[in-house]
Amino acid sequence: MPSNKSVSDAPIFQFTNCRILRSHQLQREDLWVREGKILNPEKLFFDEKGSADIQLDCKDSIIAPGFIDVQINGGFGVDFSLAADDVQSGISLVSQKILSHGVTSFCPTLVTSPPSVYHKVLPQISVRNGGPHGAGILGAHLEGPFISKEKKGAHSEHYLSTFESGAFQDLLATYRHLDCVRIVTLAPEMKRSSEVIQELTRRGICVSLGHSVANLSQAEEAVRHGATFITHLFNAMLPFHHRDPGIVGLLTSDQIPARRRVFYGMISDGIHTNPAALRIAHRAHPKGLVLVTDAIAGMGLAPGRHTLGQQVIEVDGLNTYIAGEHSIRSLVTFSPHLGPCVF
C-alpha cells in the first residue's frame, strides 16, 4: 500500500502482537501512532492511503496509558523523606526503575519530617518530563506534618505540627520551599486550616484531606475553600458511619461547589483496602478514583527492615509494620510494592 504523507511527514508506528484494553476487555489488535497520537486505522488506510514506517513487535505485551502515581514515598532502597546529600540521584534511580512497572510520571512524597528535612530535600526536587531515561517528575507531595495525632499511622508523632497564630506562615516556616510542591495533605479539622487551604489553592497547590478525624461538615468546608483531593481513602481517617460518613462522605456529598470535582486516592493492593470497598467507592464516584501505590523504600527489595522517614519499617511478606509492633494498629498504610489494580 503506497504511503501518502500529505497530512504529516512524521513517521507512523505500528505496534503489532499486542493486547489493548478496550470496552473493559483486553483485545488483540494492532495500534497505530503518529506524533504521539493514536490513529484510526480505517482513516489511515482509506483516506490517507497510509502505511507503517516502523513496526514494533510487542511480544504479547499489554499497551495501556502510563500510570501516574501521585503518592509514592520511595523505592529500591531510596526514601524521599531522608535528607540525603544527593536527593536527585535517588529520585532518578526510582524514576528509571518504575518505568518497567508502567509508571510514566509521579510525585515524590515526603511523610511527616522535621523542618530540616524539608529545607534540605525540597530544593533538590525539580519538575521534569519523562522519557527513556525515566518517569517524569510532577512535583512533590507533602503528606504532613499538619495531620491528626489520632490518625497519624506510620508518621512520627514527634514531628506533627499545628497551625498557630501565623497559620500559613507556620506552614512556610516548616517547608520553606514551595516551588516544587504540587500536593499537600493535611487534616481539615485543625484550627485555621481553612485559610491555609485557601492560600495553597491560590498558589496552584492541590490540597488533599487525609490522616484526619474530620467529620463530613469539616470536610465539606475544606472543599468549599479549595481542597480537591482525598489521601488514600478509608485509610487513616474515621470509618464510614451512616449518621456522619466523615471524609468518605465527600464522594456523594451534595455540598460540593458547582463545577468542582473531588478526587480520591486508593491503595488497591487488596490489603490496605478490601476489593469490595474499592468497588463501592468506584461505583459511588467513578470519575474521582485515582489509584496510588503509596510505596516505600522497601519496594523492589527483599523483606526486612527499611525506613519511612523517621520510622523504621519492617516488611513481612505482603504486610508492612512499624518495626517491633506486629499488631493491626501498627499496620502501615504504605505498600512495599507496586500492587495490582484490583477491581
Secondary structure by P-SEA (a helix, b strand, c coil): ccccccccccbbbbbccccccccccccbbbbbbccccccccccccccccccccbbbbccbbbbbcbbbbcccccccccccccccccaaaaaaaaaaaaccccccbbbbccccccaaaaacccccbbbbbbcccbbbbcbbbbcccccccccccccccccbbbbcccaaaaaaaaccccccccbbbbcccccaaaaaaaaaaaacbbbbbccccccaaaaaaaaaaccccccccccccccccccccccccccccccccccbbbbbbbbcccccccaaaaaaaaaaccccbbbbccccccccccccccccccbbbbbcccccccccccccccccccccccccccc
